[in-house]
Amino acid sequence: MFPFEREGLRARPLTAHADPEPDRRKAPADCKTCAALDPADLVLHTGERLAVIRPDGTNLPFVANIVSRTHEPLDDLDDDGHVELGRLIGRTYAALRALEGIGNVHVNKWENGTGHLSVTLLARPLGVLQLRGSNLAAWADMLPPTPGKELDARAAEVRAALATR
């Protein structure tokens, strides 16, 4: 599962701790997530507070991001936003899992640089067990790009699945 040869690979020393941590919020005008909410072909579902979008390209069979419709991090969601997030994670997971050729779906929240909520769902190809686990994102950077037509077809399936209640 580990994507690198171990021989010669060693961990870097930890840097000094930053306390307080620097502000990681970008202005909405500089936020790629805010920009991704505009092109209709990237939006898969729009809810009351949240939306499901997809990146323009990926090397995995499919990737979806659950994001806030306004420029806010998870810390700023109220209880109703948390309920909507939970439902959308479950529904989006099921939609990706139902795609042909998907072995599993990994759910991640990194949110370390824009100040915008983004929960990422990564679809792992069926049978490619080497991509299992937390290294899927690292492997994704090393795989060949998935053709746009395939991503568009999968996006249509996910959009249809999320449209049904």
JOBELPE-V99343 format. One record per pair of residues at least 12 apart in sequence whose C-alpha atoms are under 7 Angstrom apart, sorted by the first residue. I is the first residue (numbers start at 1). J is the second residue. Records with the same first field share a line. If there is no record, write none. Layout:
BEGIN
I=J, J
END
This chain:
BEGIN
1=130, 131, 132
2=135
3=139
24=112, 113, 114, 115
25=113, 114, 115
26=114, 115
28=71
31=114
33=116
34=71
42=54, 55, 56
44=155, 158, 159
45=159, 162
49=68, 69, 81
50=66, 67, 68, 69
51=66, 67, 68, 69
52=64, 65, 66, 67
53=65, 66
57=148
58=145, 146
59=140, 141, 143, 144, 145, 146
60=123, 124, 140, 146
61=123, 124, 125, 146
62=122, 123, 151
63=121, 122, 123
64=120, 121, 122
65=118, 119, 120, 121
66=118, 119, 120
67=117, 118, 119
68=116, 117
71=115, 116
72=115, 116, 117
73=115, 116, 117
74=117
91=162
92=162
93=105
95=158, 161
96=123, 158
101=125, 126
102=123, 124, 125, 126
103=124, 125, 126, 127
104=123, 124
105=121, 122, 123, 124
106=121, 122, 123
107=120, 121, 122
108=120, 121
END
